[in-house]
Amino acid sequence: MTAIADMVAPVVLITTGVLMANGLLSTYTVLIDRIRALKREHLATSSGEKLHEIELQLPAMTRRLHLLYGAVLTIFCGITLLVLSVIGIAMAEVHGSETVGAIALGFVVAGAVAMLVGLVVVALAYASRREL
């Protein structure tokens, strides 16, 4: 029974990470659609002022897109580490190994840190909203 109780915290973090990644993937998709629309508009317009505005917006949007991509990958890495921690907790309980338990705890901490880094990258992606 203690193994199940020990697995609750990583499982909650896994769920949180999946929800965050899902939201970021939705944002990523919307941003890709906006970039494609701007590129189509860029090709279709002949207005110098509009072309200049689009040329200013595209690099910033592309930078945000790359940061969001990195954030999603980082959060998925954190989720992977947390899943490994749940497996490690189960193995530590079955085998009564403190060493495996310590490794599992390391996976929990590393997974939580990876998710935090992903959130910091998201914050960087939205720190400069010049193009909107």
C-alpha positions as CSV (number, residue, x, y, z in Angstrom):
1,M,0.0,0.0,0.0
2,T,2.9,2.4,0.7
3,A,4.1,2.1,-2.9
4,I,0.7,3.4,-4.2
5,A,0.8,6.3,-1.7
6,D,4.4,7.1,-2.8
7,M,3.4,7.1,-6.5
8,V,0.7,9.7,-6.0
9,A,2.9,12.8,-6.2
10,P,4.7,11.8,-9.4
11,V,1.4,10.8,-11.0
12,V,-0.1,14.2,-10.1
13,L,2.9,15.9,-11.7
14,I,2.6,13.6,-14.8
15,T,-1.1,14.7,-15.2
16,T,-0.1,18.4,-14.7
17,G,2.7,18.0,-17.3
18,V,0.3,16.4,-19.9
19,L,-2.2,19.2,-19.4
20,M,0.5,21.9,-19.8
21,A,1.9,20.1,-22.9
22,N,-1.6,19.8,-24.4
23,G,-2.2,23.5,-23.9
24,L,1.2,24.4,-25.4
25,L,0.6,22.2,-28.4
26,S,-2.7,24.0,-29.0
27,T,-0.9,27.3,-28.8
28,Y,1.8,26.0,-31.1
29,T,-0.7,24.9,-33.7
30,V,-2.5,28.3,-33.6
31,L,0.9,30.1,-34.0
32,I,1.9,27.9,-37.0
33,D,-1.5,28.8,-38.6
34,R,-0.9,32.5,-38.0
35,I,2.7,32.3,-39.5
36,R,1.3,30.5,-42.6
37,A,-1.4,33.1,-43.0
38,L,1.2,35.9,-42.7
39,K,3.4,34.2,-45.3
40,R,0.5,33.9,-47.7
41,E,-0.4,37.5,-47.1
42,H,3.2,38.5,-47.7
43,L,3.2,36.8,-51.1
44,A,-0.2,38.3,-52.0
45,T,0.3,41.9,-51.0
46,S,2.0,44.6,-52.9
47,S,1.7,47.3,-50.2
48,G,5.1,48.4,-49.0
49,E,3.8,49.3,-45.6
50,K,2.1,46.0,-45.1
51,L,5.1,44.1,-46.4
52,H,7.3,45.9,-43.8
53,E,4.8,45.1,-41.0
54,I,4.8,41.4,-41.9
55,E,8.6,41.3,-42.2
56,L,8.7,42.7,-38.6
57,Q,6.2,40.2,-37.3
58,L,7.5,37.0,-38.8
59,P,10.9,36.7,-37.1
60,A,9.3,37.4,-33.6
61,M,6.6,34.8,-34.2
62,T,9.1,32.3,-35.5
63,R,11.2,32.8,-32.4
64,R,8.2,32.2,-30.2
65,L,7.4,29.1,-32.2
66,H,10.9,27.7,-31.6
67,L,10.7,28.5,-27.9
68,L,7.3,26.8,-27.6
69,Y,8.7,23.8,-29.3
70,G,11.6,23.6,-26.9
71,A,9.2,24.1,-24.0
72,V,7.0,21.2,-25.1
73,L,10.0,18.9,-25.6
74,T,11.3,19.8,-22.2
75,I,8.0,19.2,-20.5
76,F,7.7,15.8,-22.3
77,C,11.2,14.9,-21.0
78,G,10.0,15.8,-17.5
79,I,7.0,13.6,-18.0
80,T,9.2,10.7,-19.1
81,L,11.4,11.2,-16.0
82,L,8.3,11.1,-13.8
83,V,7.0,7.9,-15.4
84,L,10.5,6.4,-14.8
85,S,10.2,7.5,-11.2
86,V,6.9,5.7,-10.8
87,I,8.4,2.5,-12.2
88,G,11.4,3.0,-9.8
89,I,9.1,3.5,-6.8
90,A,7.3,0.2,-7.6
91,M,10.6,-1.6,-8.1
92,A,12.0,-0.2,-4.9
93,E,8.9,-1.4,-3.0
94,V,8.9,-4.8,-4.5
95,H,12.7,-5.4,-3.9
96,G,13.0,-3.4,-0.7
97,S,15.9,-1.5,-2.2
98,E,16.8,1.9,-0.8
99,T,19.2,2.5,-3.6
100,V,16.4,2.1,-6.2
101,G,14.2,4.3,-4.1
102,A,16.9,7.0,-4.1
103,I,17.2,6.8,-7.8
104,A,13.4,7.0,-8.2
105,L,13.5,10.2,-6.0
106,G,16.2,11.6,-8.3
107,F,13.8,11.0,-11.2
108,V,11.0,12.8,-9.4
109,V,13.2,15.8,-8.7
110,A,14.7,15.8,-12.3
111,G,11.2,15.5,-13.8
112,A,9.9,18.4,-11.7
113,V,12.9,20.5,-12.6
114,A,12.5,19.7,-16.3
115,M,8.8,20.8,-16.1
116,L,9.9,24.0,-14.4
117,V,12.5,24.7,-17.1
118,G,9.7,24.2,-19.7
119,L,7.6,26.8,-17.9
120,V,10.5,29.2,-17.8
121,V,10.9,28.7,-21.6
122,V,7.2,29.4,-22.1
123,A,7.6,32.6,-20.0
124,L,10.5,33.6,-22.3
125,A,8.4,32.9,-25.3
126,Y,5.7,35.4,-24.1
127,A,8.1,37.9,-22.5
128,S,8.2,40.0,-25.6
129,R,4.9,40.3,-27.4
130,R,5.9,43.0,-29.8
131,E,4.2,41.5,-32.9
132,L,0.7,41.3,-31.5
